Amino acid sequence: MSKVRITQVRSIIGRPESQKRTMKALGLGKISQYCEKEVSDSMSGMIRKINHLVKVEEI
């Protein structure tokens, strides 16, 4: 499995609750925070749900 670095680039203020919970589940909450995760089906679904709020880089 490959790993990705997910960096928050936009605020979650005013976003739907489901997107806020997804960001929290990834361990993000402040702009410029990042997390490194293994890519799986569920992880790619989470990334797709909030792709307008984050930047994704493969490592």
Buried (B, 14 or more C-beta within 10 A) or exposed (E): EEEBBBBBEEEBEEBEEEBBEBBEEBEBEEEEBBEEBEBEEEBEEBBEBBEEBBEBEEE
